[in-house]
Structures are given as structure tokens and as C-alpha cells.
Amino acid sequence: MKLRLNAPRRWRLGRHGPGGKGAGRRSARLVMLLGAAMLSLGMLAGTATAAPASSTSSGMGWMRCAHLSPNSSPVDIYLYSFGDPKAMSVLRHVPYGDVSMYMKMPAGHYTAGIRPAGAPASTPPVLAANFMVQAGQSYTVAVMGPAEGLRLQALNDQLTTPRGKSMVRVIQASLKENRVTVRAGSATLASNLAFASVTPYGTDKPGHWMVHVVGGNETWSGNVKLNAGSIHTLVVLDSSRGLKVTALLDAAGSSMMPEGGAATGFGGTAPGSAPLPLPWLAGLAGGLLAVAVAAIRLRRNRAMARHAR
């Protein structure tokens, strides 16, 4: 009885108990190895947690949609994350001349599909095109051209200007006036610009500009305000009264990047991250610890049995 009560204490602390120093050192070494293994697993788990975050933090871009084909009926515009057949509709019943607000979306490859307004989503698109959204960049995906020659065109939009300047470009979307000239004050923004054409951005002084558009038979005049650091797109359109111009604000300096969008969102189009291996790492660590504890107890019990004999 005395031996049974005191043996465990002497085995742990005494100098001459069962196993002696060698057993204590082996047990301590085993515990140290287990600690190192658990620390390695913890580091691996941390790496596994960080890896998907870094792989999916590729950034965001901006995109807006425009219907700029004068003799085409209203359309539904669908967006698909590349390779994902479960994309959602972005804009419905978009008539000629409409331009959506910018929509923020993960950088990556996308497909735009155009269907007649109200057509079921299962209807084959009448027009489709692939395009790339890069992080920190903005784009206008526009339905361009006449109905018999319809096309989807992705335009690279500008986001920054020289200090104290503004920038302007022109999209010619008037079919009645096949060519137009656009002036702002004494500056010519576009000369004899053909239908379905887009000018590069030009740098202009900020201020209130009187814009004049001249076609073969029709003209338009209106005032456009250009603030320092702002970027604009002037879209020349047909209307029931003749030419008209829509002034779009692409960006207003680094303090006001493109934002907002149609209330449709991009649910389901962003690629999902891979599942983390943390559950099986935790299970493996727990299993190692359990095996180690069992081994120590078995060694101690055997040593106690030998000493009892």
C-alpha cells in the first residue's frame, strides 16, 4: 500500500525512482517534440488561413453598361463571371441612350450577354462578348452600332487627370447624323466623328463650357461644367427633337472614384475561396497529443509495475 501510494510521486520527482533520469529525459523530450509538432501545425494553419485571403484579394474594378444603338429595341443585359453559368441579370429593359451607374466588381474575366427585353434567361443571347476587369480600372460596356451590325464594345475609362485639369472624350451615337463635329468654346473635341466612334480623352481647362454639336442637318448647344480633376464622357444621341448630348461623369479625382450602381448587385458571380484545411489540422494535432499522453501513461504504468515486482 505504501509503495502504491508513493510510487507515482517518486517516479516523477525522485532521483532513483523507476526509469531514473533516463525515463524523465525521454518523457520531456517526447513532450518537446510534441510541442514542436503542434507549433508547426499552428504555423501551417496560419499559412492556410492567409493563403486564400491573398489569392482572392486581387482587388476590385468598376463597370457600367450603356445602350447606344439608336434603331435597336430595349434589351436586357446579363453579366457572367467567366465560366459560371449561374450569373444574374444586371440591367433589365434598357432603352437606347441609357447608361447605368458604375458597379463595383471583383477583378477577373466576365462575359456580357444581350437578350431582347423581357426574354427568358434561357433564351440564347443575340450578342455576347468577353472582357477583362482589372483591379483599380473602370470600363463602359456599350451596345454599339446599328441594329443590323450590333456589337458589344468595352471602353477603357479614365480615372485620373493631370493636376488642375479636366478630361473629356466623345462617343458618337447618333445614327441620323452619321458624322458630327463637337466643340467646347474654341476647342474642338471631335471633328467629323463617324457614328459608333469614340475619341480618346483630351485635356481641358476646368470651367463652364458652351458645347456645340454640328451634324449635316442638325445642331445642339448646351452648357457643361468641368471641375478640376473631373473626367467626362459626352454622348451624342438622337432624340425626337434632333440631336442631344448626355454628359457622363466618369470620375471626379482620387477623392471620388466611380461608385454605386444599379440595384441588382453581383451576387453569385464572384469566385468562391477554397475551403480551409483548419478542421483536419486541428484533428491531427489533437490526435498527436492524445497519442503522446497515452504513450507517457503506458510507459509510467509499465515502470510502476516493474518496480512493484
N, C-alpha and C positions, 0 to 999 in steps of 0.2 A: 504494500500500500504506500509506504514511504517513497519507494522508488517510482511508483506510478505517478504520484503527485509531483515529485520534484524533478523527474527526468526532463520534461519539456523545458523547464526553466534553465537547467544546467546545459541542455543541448543548444540553447540559443546564446547563453552568456558565458558559460564556463570555459576554461582553457582546456579541460581534459574530458569533456563530455563526448558522446558518440559522434564520430566523424572528426572531432577536433577542429583545428584551424582549417584543414583542407576542405571539409564539408561547408564551413561558413563561407570560405572564399568562393567555392564553386557556386553556392547559392547566391551570393552577392553578385558574382559575375553573370549568372543567369538573369538576375533582375536587371542589371545594367544593360545586357543585350536586349532584353525585352523593352526597356525604356528607349533604347536607341531605335528599335524597330518601330515602336509606337510613334516616336518623334518623326521618323522618316515617313510613316503613313500619314501623319498630320500634315507634313510639308507637301506630300503628294496630293492630299485632299485639297490643300490650299491652292496648289497649282491647278488642279482640276476645276476648282471654282473660278479661278481667274481666267483660264484659257477661253471658255465660251464667251465671257464678257468681252475679252479683247477681240475675238473673232467677229463678234456681232456689233462692235462699236465702230463700224466703218463710217458713221456719220449720216447726215440727212441732207436731202436736196429739196427743191421746190418745183412744182409743175402746175400749169394751168392749161385749160382746154379752150379752144376757140372754133366757132363755126363761121368760116369766111368764104363759103361758096354761095354766090348770090342766087343762082337758079336751082339750088338743092333744097329739098324739103327738110323740116326739122329732123334731128337724129338723136339717138341715144348713144352716149359714149361710155364704153366699158374699158376698165383697166385691169390687166392681169399681171401679177408677178410672174416673171418668166418661168414657164414650166408648171404653173399652178392653174389647173382648170377651174378652180373654185373662186375666181375673182368676183368682186361685187361691182354693180353699176355705180359709176361715179356721177354722171350727169344724165338726166332724162329730159327729153323733149327740148333739145337745144335748137333754137331757130337761128337763122342767118344773122350775123352781127353780134351774137352773144359771146362774151368772154368770161370765163369763170375767174374767181379769185384763186390765188396760189394755194396749193395744197402741199403740206409737208409730208414727205415720204422717205422711207429708207433708201439709201443709195443701192443701186443694182439694176438689173435688166428688167424691162417691162414690155408688155405688148398692149397696144391700144386697138380696140375693135369698135367699128361703127356699124350700127344697125338702124333701120328706119324707126322713127319714134313710135313707141308702143309695141314693137315687135317682141315676141318671147325671147328670152335669153338663149334658148336652144336654136334660134334661127341663125344660120351661118352669117357671119358679118359680111357686109358689102365691101368693107375696106378694113385692112389691118396692117399694122406696121410695128416693128420692134425698135426700141430706143433704150438708151442707157442714161440713167440718172447718176451723176457723180456727186459726191459729198460736197456741200457748200456751193453748188451750182443751181441755177434756175432755168426752166425751159417753158416754152409755149408749144403745145402740140396742137396744130391747127388743121382743120379740114379746108383744103385749098383747091382752087381751080373751078372750072365749070362742071356741071353735073355729068357730062359725058366724058370728062377727063379728071375725075375726082382723085385726089391724093391726100395722104396724111404727111405732114411735114413737121419735124421737130426743130424749133428755132432755139438757138442758144441766147439766153437773155443776159444782159449785162447787170452787174451788181455794184460796181464801184466806178467812181469818176475821178478825174484829176481834181486836186484841191480847188475849191471855189468855183467849179464849173458844173454844168449840167450836160446831159447827153440825150440825144433824140434819134430815133430811126422811124422809117415809114413803111407800112405794109399797104400795098395797093390791092384792095379787094373790091374794086368797082368794075363790074362787067359792062355796064352801059357806057362808061368812059374807059376805053381799053387802055389808054395811056393818060397819065396826069403829071403835072408839074406842081411841086409843093414848095412854097416859100414861107419863111418866117422873117418878117421885116425885110431887110436887104439880102438875107442869106438864103441860098437855095438848098433845100433839104433833099429834094428829089427832082430830077429833070427827065421828063418824058418816060416816066416809070411805067413799065408794062404791067398788065393785070396779073395777079398772083405772084408778084415780085416783092422782095424785101430788101431795103437798103441796109448797109452797115450803120452802126451808131456813129453819129457825129457829135463833136463837142461844141457847145454853145454857151454864151454868156447867160447867167440867170436873169430873170425879169419877166415882165408881161410881154408876150409876143403876139402880134397880129398875124395869124396864119392864113395864107391864101392858097386854095387848090384850084387849078385850072385844067379842065379837060377839053375835049373837042367842042362840046356844045354846052357844058355846064360848068359852074364855078361854085366855090364855097369860101366863106371867110368867117373867122372866129378868133376869139382871144384865148390864148393858152399861157398859163403861168408856169414858169420854170424856176424852181428853187435851187440854190446852190447844193450840189451833191445829189440832186434828183435825176432819175433816169426815166424816160418816157418813150412810149411807142404810139405813134399817130396812125390810126387805121382809117383808110379812105373807104367808105361804104356807099352802096346805092340805097336810096330811100324813095318813098313815093313822091317826094318833093324835089328830087335830084340828088346831088352829092351831099354827103355829110361826113364829118370826121369825129371819131371817138378817140379821146386821149387817155391812154392807159398809163398808170404809174407802175413802172417795173420795180423800182426801189427808190428809197429816199436816204441814201447814205448808210453807213455801217450801223447807225443807231436805229434804223428802221428797215430791216431786211424783209423780203417777202414773207407774209404770214397769212393765216386764215385760210378759208376755202369753203367750197360748197359743203352743206351739212350732210355729207354722205360718208366721209371717213374712208379709211383704208383697212378696215378690219379684215383679217384673214389673208392679206396679201403679203405681209412681212414674213420672211422666212423664220421659222422657229428655231430656237437653240437646241443643241443636243442635250439629252438628259445627263445630269452629273453623276459620276460614279461614287458619290459620297456614301450611299447606303451600303454597298458591298465593301467599301474601305472600312467603314465603321464595324461591320460584321467581322471582317478579317482581323481587325485589331482586337476586338472583343474575344474572338476565338483564340488568338495567340495568348492573350492574357489568361484566359481560363486554363489553357494547356499548361502554362508556366506555373500557375498556382497549384494545379493538380500534381505536377511533377515535384514541386517542393514538398508538398504534403506527403506524397508517396515516399520520397527519399527520407523524410523525417520519421515516418512510421516504421520504415524498414530498420532505420538506425536504432530507434527505440526498442524494436523487437529484438535485435541482436544484443543490445545492452542488457535487456531484461533476462536473456538467457545466460 
